[in-house]
Amino acid sequence: GEGLTPYQGKERAYGKLKCPSCGRQWSSNNTHADTYQLCANCKTEVFPYKQVSNIKLHCK
């Protein structure tokens, strides 16, 4: 089955997030598979909508 996030690896990943409640957008170099971050504005649980393995970022 599919997970809650695009990235399903075991290591951390770079991710982009957007809060569905208040619209705040941010990126994080510390996202993980199927793990949310709290929005700093409204404390809503937000899952990344886009993720890239940090290993791939270092190889470019």
N, C-alpha and C positions, 0 to 999 in steps of 0.2 A: 504493500500500500504506500500511498504518498504521505510524506510528513507535513508538518505545519510550516516548514520553511523550504526554500528552493535548494539550499545546501544541506546535504545529509552526511557529511563527513564527520570525523571524530575530532578534528582540530578546530581551532577558532577560525573565523572568516571575516572578511570585510563585508559589511552590509549596509543597505539603505533602508530607512524606515520612514513611515508617514503615519501619524496618529489619525485614526478615523474619527475621533471625537472632536479634536480642536484644530487639526490640520497641520500641526507642527511637523517639520521634516528635519531629519538629521541622518548622519552617517556614523558608523562605528567600526573600528578595527577589531572589535571584541564581540562579535556575534557568534552564536553556536547553533547547531542544528536543533530545531524544535524548541527554541528558547526565546522568550520574549524579553524586551527591555521596557522599563516604565517611562512614559512620557514625562519630561521634566515640568511641563505646564499643568497637566491634569491628572497625572498618575494612572493613565490608562495602560493596560498591557498591550504592547505593540510587537508584532512579529515582523522580521525583515521581509520585504517584498522582493529584494534582489540581494544575492550574496555571491562573493567570489572567494575562493580559497586563498588564504594568505600566501601559501606556497606558490600559487600561480602568479601573484603580484610580485614576488621577489625574483621570479625567473624572467621578467620582461626586461 
